[in-house]
Amino acid sequence: MSQQSNLRLPDMKRDSTWLASADLFSVFLALVGQVILTRSLLSSDYGLFIILLDLFATTFLIIDLGLPTLLARDGGKAPHLVWPAVWRVYGMQLKIAIPFFLLTLFLTPQIITSWQDEFSLLLLTSVIAIIHIASYAPRSALRAIGEARIEGITKVVERAITTILYCALFIKGYDDVEYFAAAFLAGALIAWIFSLIQLSKLSKPLWLSEDIWNWNDLGESWISPKRLFFSAMPFAITLGILPYVIRIEKFILAGHMGVDAAALFHVAQLAWLAGLVVPQAMRSALLPVLGNVRDDENAFKLELKKSMQFCFNLMPIGFYCGVIIVWLLLPIAFPSQYIDGSLGASAVDIFFILLFGWAMTLLATPFYTALKAGKRPWKFTLFILLVVVFGSVVGWFLISYYSTIGINQAIASAAFASSLTSLFLLLLSIHLSHSWPLIKEHYIEWFLLILSVAIASYSLWSKNMILTISLPAIYFICSLIYSKANPKNLESV
């Protein structure tokens, strides 16, 4: 037990800082990789590559079963059980995967016949998705025992190896998409093995030193395989739905306007997704923190208010940095056809529409994480389901209507649909987490902040420089007002 006392406890600010820093560096490497891909591949090959990656990533998430999320929530209660818990997760995932593996073998001849030219790419992208799913358990376990810094390192390792291999292929003059897919697979595989090695060094000795232990140390959810399966079910269903929150517009756009339009929208999303690493890091770090105090209502609300304040402190930095970086670097980094309108629109302009969605997602992070860590995780499943339904309906309606007008309008409508979905996500997460009392304390600041971000995002897209210059001052003042109203030294709620 003395070894356990030396372990770091999960901490939202520290761990989110580590994860956000690692994710930002990883995203930078990923952007370099995307630049290489766009310069090495035809836009049609590039579009097919990203569509297949997204398709397999969303399809295979059923194998995840939501167990890594449960491990991240409960692992901090019994660090000595984290190592065997990972292998218990793998055992259950393997049982679920066997029928899909057999079905794939049965359908392989038909797949080869129908996708003869793309079969290698299909195989490589499917394996990439499986490796990524396998990496979730050890990474979640590392975060649960306070080692989010090592989890971050594994992400950097994956992106660094992939980007280095991309560079080597680019220098050698390769333009075959299968080579780049193989490079991506190599990075994912090495990072997964690295995470297992690091976890075994930290958690395995604790497990071996325990004379007596039982799964109940992790909580009632881990008592039996049946209990574990049903406890993770809300997260499993959520994981099967969640990827569509950020991908549904891309899929609808590809169906209406083709893979070239999807490729341009993806380039615009890259910078937006880079910004999302901040709320994603917060969510990852906040989950074990809220999970450990979900039985203490006052402590739960205290952590929630701290995370709300953290969001408002980050808001101006993320917003302005996003504008400056995309405005200056995106035209330099990517081929001209993605910027000058040759493919029907400019990725820079589309990003400015998506920027409003980023801000809404950041503000929603504490509330939907509270749903995820609370005593009724099925509410989180309902939340994600409603968001996807809303996004699908709005996206289909807008893209279908504007696709008849022109490709520029269709791509812009996809971005507007994405941002409207993010606003819906914020409002719904507040409602389902019963957090309206926290909002009503400063409803004027909330209203002004959301309004100013919406107008600033629209003015950047429409190139209305007067509004673009005047609004940041109002926006920054609103965040400062809320910060003062919620001092950092929160002692009560």
HELIX and SHEET records of a PDB file:
HELIX    1   1 SER A    2  SER A    5  1                                   4    
HELIX    2   2 MET A   12  SER A   40  1                                  29    
HELIX    3   3 SER A   43  THR A   59  1                                  17    
HELIX    4   4 PHE A   60  ASP A   64  5                                   5    
HELIX    5   5 LEU A   67  ASP A   74  1                                   8    
HELIX    6   6 GLY A   75  LYS A   77  5                                   3    
HELIX    7   7 PRO A   79  LEU A   81  5                                   3    
HELIX    8   8 VAL A   82  SER A  114  1                                  33    
HELIX    9   9 PHE A  119  ALA A  144  1                                  26    
HELIX   10  10 ALA A  148  LYS A  172  1                                  25    
HELIX   11  11 VAL A  177  SER A  209  1                                  33    
HELIX   12  12 TRP A  215  LEU A  218  5                                   4    
HELIX   13  13 GLU A  220  TRP A  222  5                                   3    
HELIX   14  14 PRO A  225  ILE A  241  1                                  17    
HELIX   15  15 PRO A  243  MET A  257  1                                  15    
HELIX   16  16 VAL A  259  ASN A  292  1                                  34    
HELIX   17  17 GLU A  297  ALA A  333  1                                  37    
HELIX   18  18 SER A  336  TYR A  338  5                                   3    
HELIX   19  19 ALA A  347  ALA A  373  1                                  27    
HELIX   20  20 TRP A  378  SER A  403  1                                  26    
HELIX   21  21 ILE A  407  LEU A  432  1                                  26    
HELIX   22  22 TRP A  436  LYS A  440  1                                   5    
HELIX   23  23 TYR A  443  SER A  462  1                                  20    
HELIX   24  24 MET A  465  ALA A  485  1                                  21    
END                                                                             
